[in-house]
Protein backbone atom coordinates (compact mmCIF):
# COMPACT_ATOMS: atom_id res chain seq x y z
CA UNK A 1 0.00 0.00 0.00
CA UNK A 2 1.30 3.44 -0.89
CA UNK A 3 2.16 5.41 2.27
CA UNK A 4 -0.20 8.32 2.95
CA UNK A 5 2.55 10.94 2.56
CA UNK A 6 3.47 9.50 -0.85
CA UNK A 7 -0.21 9.35 -1.83
CA UNK A 8 -0.60 13.05 -0.95
CA UNK A 9 2.57 13.84 -2.89
CA UNK A 10 1.26 12.01 -5.97
CA UNK A 11 -2.06 13.86 -5.78
CA UNK A 12 -0.21 17.17 -5.48
CA UNK A 13 1.83 16.24 -8.58
CA UNK A 14 -1.35 15.45 -10.48
CA UNK A 15 -2.80 18.80 -9.41
CA UNK A 16 0.36 20.60 -10.51
CA UNK A 17 0.53 18.95 -13.93
CA UNK A 18 -3.17 19.55 -14.50
CA UNK A 19 -2.62 23.23 -13.76
CA UNK A 20 0.21 23.28 -16.32
CA UNK A 21 -1.70 21.41 -19.05
CA UNK A 22 -1.26 24.22 -21.56
CA UNK A 23 2.54 24.05 -21.24
CA UNK A 24 2.59 20.30 -21.74
CA UNK A 25 0.16 20.58 -24.63
CA UNK A 26 2.57 23.02 -26.27
CA UNK A 27 5.38 20.47 -25.86
CA UNK A 28 3.15 17.76 -27.35
CA UNK A 29 2.40 19.96 -30.37
CA UNK A 30 6.11 19.89 -31.16
CA UNK A 31 5.70 16.19 -32.03
CA UNK A 32 2.46 16.55 -33.98
CA UNK A 33 3.88 15.08 -37.18
CA UNK A 34 5.06 11.98 -35.32
CA UNK A 35 2.01 11.32 -33.13
CA UNK A 36 -0.83 13.41 -34.59
CA UNK A 37 -2.98 13.16 -31.42
CA UNK A 38 -1.77 16.12 -29.38
CA UNK A 39 -4.24 15.52 -26.54
CA UNK A 40 -3.27 11.86 -26.11
CA UNK A 41 0.40 12.79 -26.27
CA UNK A 42 -0.14 15.48 -23.63
CA UNK A 43 -1.91 12.96 -21.40
CA UNK A 44 1.05 10.59 -21.79
CA UNK A 45 3.56 13.31 -20.94
CA UNK A 46 1.62 14.26 -17.80
CA UNK A 47 1.18 10.67 -16.61
CA UNK A 48 4.86 9.98 -17.34
CA UNK A 49 5.90 12.99 -15.26
CA UNK A 50 3.68 11.93 -12.36
CA UNK A 51 4.98 8.36 -12.61
CA UNK A 52 8.54 9.66 -12.51
CA UNK A 53 7.68 11.56 -9.32
CA UNK A 54 6.13 8.40 -7.87
CA UNK A 55 9.32 6.44 -8.53
CA UNK A 56 11.48 9.28 -7.19
CA UNK A 57 9.50 9.34 -3.94
CA UNK A 58 10.36 5.67 -3.38
CA UNK A 59 13.96 6.13 -4.45
CA UNK A 60 14.35 8.97 -1.94
CA UNK A 61 13.38 6.47 0.75
CA UNK A 62 15.78 3.89 -0.74
CA UNK A 63 12.84 1.64 -1.61
CA UNK A 64 11.25 0.21 -4.71
CA UNK A 65 7.49 0.24 -5.22
CA UNK A 66 5.88 -3.17 -5.05
CA UNK A 67 3.58 -4.48 -7.75
CA UNK A 68 0.66 -3.57 -5.47
CA UNK A 69 2.00 -0.02 -5.08
CA UNK A 70 2.30 0.34 -8.85
CA UNK A 71 -1.24 -0.99 -9.30
CA UNK A 72 -2.48 1.47 -6.69
CA UNK A 73 -0.68 4.29 -8.51
CA UNK A 74 -2.38 3.24 -11.75
CA UNK A 75 -5.73 3.28 -9.96
CA UNK A 76 -5.03 6.81 -8.66
CA UNK A 77 -4.36 7.98 -12.22
CA UNK A 78 -7.50 6.26 -13.53
CA UNK A 79 -9.61 8.04 -10.91
CA UNK A 80 -8.22 11.41 -12.04
CA UNK A 81 -7.93 10.60 -15.78
CA UNK A 82 -11.17 12.36 -16.75
CA UNK A 83 -10.08 15.49 -14.90
CA UNK A 84 -6.67 15.42 -16.56
CA UNK A 85 -8.24 14.92 -19.98
CA UNK A 86 -10.78 17.72 -19.44
CA UNK A 87 -8.02 20.18 -18.55
CA UNK A 88 -5.98 19.13 -21.57
CA UNK A 89 -8.96 19.68 -23.86
CA UNK A 90 -9.59 23.08 -22.29
CA UNK A 91 -5.92 24.11 -22.40
CA UNK A 92 -5.02 26.80 -24.88
CA UNK A 93 -1.62 26.03 -26.35
C-alpha positions in Angstrom: 0.0 0.0 0.0 1.3 3.4 -0.9 2.2 5.4 2.3 -0.2 8.3 3.0 2.5 10.9 2.6 3.5 9.5 -0.8 -0.2 9.4 -1.8 -0.6 13.1 -0.9 2.6 13.8 -2.9 1.3 12.0 -6.0 -2.1 13.9 -5.8 -0.2 17.2 -5.5 1.8 16.2 -8.6 -1.4 15.4 -10.5 -2.8 18.8 -9.4 0.4 20.6 -10.5 0.5 18.9 -13.9 -3.2 19.5 -14.5 -2.6 23.2 -13.8 0.2 23.3 -16.3 -1.7 21.4 -19.1 -1.3 24.2 -21.6 2.5 24.1 -21.2 2.6 20.3 -21.7 0.2 20.6 -24.6 2.6 23.0 -26.3 5.4 20.5 -25.9 3.2 17.8 -27.3 2.4 20.0 -30.4 6.1 19.9 -31.2 5.7 16.2 -32.0 2.5 16.5 -34.0 3.9 15.1 -37.2 5.1 12.0 -35.3 2.0 11.3 -33.1 -0.8 13.4 -34.6 -3.0 13.2 -31.4 -1.8 16.1 -29.4 -4.2 15.5 -26.5 -3.3 11.9 -26.1 0.4 12.8 -26.3 -0.1 15.5 -23.6 -1.9 13.0 -21.4 1.0 10.6 -21.8 3.6 13.3 -20.9 1.6 14.3 -17.8 1.2 10.7 -16.6 4.9 10.0 -17.3 5.9 13.0 -15.3 3.7 11.9 -12.4 5.0 8.4 -12.6 8.5 9.7 -12.5 7.7 11.6 -9.3 6.1 8.4 -7.9 9.3 6.4 -8.5 11.5 9.3 -7.2 9.5 9.3 -3.9 10.4 5.7 -3.4 14.0 6.1 -4.4 14.3 9.0 -1.9 13.4 6.5 0.8 15.8 3.9 -0.7 12.8 1.6 -1.6 11.2 0.2 -4.7 7.5 0.2 -5.2 5.9 -3.2 -5.0 3.6 -4.5 -7.7 0.7 -3.6 -5.5 2.0 0.0 -5.1 2.3 0.3 -8.8 -1.2 -1.0 -9.3 -2.5 1.5 -6.7 -0.7 4.3 -8.5 -2.4 3.2 -11.8 -5.7 3.3 -10.0 -5.0 6.8 -8.7 -4.4 8.0 -12.2 -7.5 6.3 -13.5 -9.6 8.0 -10.9 -8.2 11.4 -12.0 -7.9 10.6 -15.8 -11.2 12.4 -16.7 -10.1 15.5 -14.9 -6.7 15.4 -16.6 -8.2 14.9 -20.0 -10.8 17.7 -19.4 -8.0 20.2 -18.6 -6.0 19.1 -21.6 -9.0 19.7 -23.9 -9.6 23.1 -22.3 -5.9 24.1 -22.4 -5.0 26.8 -24.9 -1.6 26.0 -26.4 
